[in-house]
Amino acid sequence: MTKPAQKAATKMVPMHETDAERRHEHRFQVPENIARLVMRTTASNLPLSRDDRPYQWSSTTYCDTIDWSIYRAAETGSAMQLRIREYHRTRPLVVMSPGTAWIEFKDDEQDTSLKERYGVPMEVARSFVHGDPRSLDLDHGLAERASRLLRAGARPVVVTQYNRLAYSALDSSLRITADHNLMYFALPWEAATDREEPTPLGTLLSMEPNVIVEMKWYGELPHWAVDLHQYLKENTKEERPSKFIVAIRWLLGQNGREAK
Amino acid sequence: MLPDTDGYDVCLRIKSNGATAPIPVIFLSARGEVVDKVRGLSCGAADYITKPFQAAELLARIDAVLGHARNPRAPRLVRSTERAAGERPVVRVAIADPPLATHVGQLLAPRFEIGAPEAPADVVVVEGNAAVPADLNEDLPIVRVTAGRASEDRPDLTPVDGQLARIVDLVVRERRLDSDLEAGAEALIVLASAIASHDRPGQGHGERVAARAVQIGRALGLDDSARMTIRLGALLKDVGNARLPASLLAKQGELTAEERAMLERHPLLGEEILGGFKRLSGLLPIVRHHHERLDGTGYPDGLRAEQIPLEVRIVTVADRFEALLTDRPDRPGVSGTEAIRVLQASVSRGELDAAVVAALATQVRSTGGG
């Protein structure tokens, strides 16, 4: 049982990206062979995303409250997600590692989403998600709602990790991603004394056997993407809720089947 | 191609399990695109070879990977044999330089037995940063010596001079003191267990909770020290019952509000009993707080989420799980799978740590629900 950590109280102006409008977002769960065909087609029409190293590991740490208020809202179709994302070349066994972290706030609805993200040093992100919103000067938009959730006790509870291959139009109007090796991990509730070190991943809850292909776009889809969207719809295994919902269902034993 | 899975999945499963994670993985695949190799290596593989392959190259790469992975100190499961009181402690001199080894042996011989290679030892002496022989117990204390004089740059090195025997003796005594204190704690546990078996129908409950909690701690990656704290805390958590009336502990049926309030004092009484043992101070939070809940509805302090250390949350979950498996006068015990469902319902209500219950659920599934 370690000593209490010092709280970071740095005020800073983070790197900031905000969706200008609600973005269409469709997810498909497809077998590997379908995903390969889809991504070959995508590669013929879109460049690799400049911001994503191919097959880098994305670790996303999601927050929720003790009474699962964020998850319960998500199950009803509309919810605010509060998460920390970090990128690594090989799969890390811990989260909240030193380096750059992206604090992300995402407002999900049935077919659209709105996202804000802030690139900050991990110690600032760590301090923020442990209920010290003073560490970031965020008093507008989704961030303000997220701060309210943190004040209500939202904390990191679950982690997803996956390899992402991302293609994106230069004007960001269309982004298509394929997430391989999607894994869901539990994360022990952190005690007030646990905040200095990266957090070891908890139990592996499940591994996704298929590939998650996501299409995100503003306005109208180009013709080739309309065809691709149709092809994905015809070949998808099942309609997919968000990774956050799937992860919490596994965590709470509410997936209706045994974990892998 | 592998049936029903692929190499990435297999590699990730190996690397996600603490017991198998150190095993090096080499991909041997027909998929030779750069993205395939990047993906394989990012999953934790040590190497990636494409088909068709040459046997000689494969063997060379296996040798190279094993060379990197080999641990210079192989893990040992068995502790070295404890020696009877009165016997001289045994020192293993593992120094490659023969003249220095002889000199060290001569300095230590008046107070210690100089152990032969492979023989059990109480302490090992090595030169500088040299590796410790692989056959020695990992827990064995090490004295690192230098043929030169004491240096402020390397305070960890002991000069080979007239003080060496005294320093080695201190190391051996410290180890024995640790061992005696552990034995003292064990005696306390035996007493606590004896009291518990008198007062409660569920004989052996404390041992089962401790074993279960240690398993959960291991699954969550806690180190040896934390697991030892969990074990002792789980064994002694109900020692406060010794100060409650036996009639209250033995009562069957519903308790009155007054009786319940009295029973809920057992964590505080336990903390009082153990508070005098400085050595046990690390496990007092477990004794005091093992009935707290994340949502603040537990007792005695009504702590909430972040105020409850992980070690305490683990013991709480193990305690409730083992209690559910046990027949009680008011209800029969349930299966492991059913007990997990009950605990997951508690998680949904915000009482227990979801990740701790998830770790337990994985264990229960892996043992077929038991």
Interface residues (C-beta under 8 A of the other chain):
Chain A: M1 E32 P54 Y55 Q56 W57 I66 D67 W68 R89 T90 R91 L93 H130 G153 R155 V157 V158 N163 L165 H180 N181 M183 A186 L187 P188 W189 E190 A191 A192 T193 D194 P200 L201 G202 T203 L204 L205 M207 P209 W250 L251 L252 G253 Q254 E258 A259
Chain B: T5 D6 Y8 D9 L12 R13 K15 S16 N17 A21 V35 V38 R39 L41 S42 C43 G44 A219 L220 G221 T229 G282 P285 L294 D295 R304 A305 E306 Q307 I308 P309 L310 E311 R313 I340 R341 Q344 V347 S348 R349 G350 D353 A354 A355 V356 A358 A359 A361 T362 R365
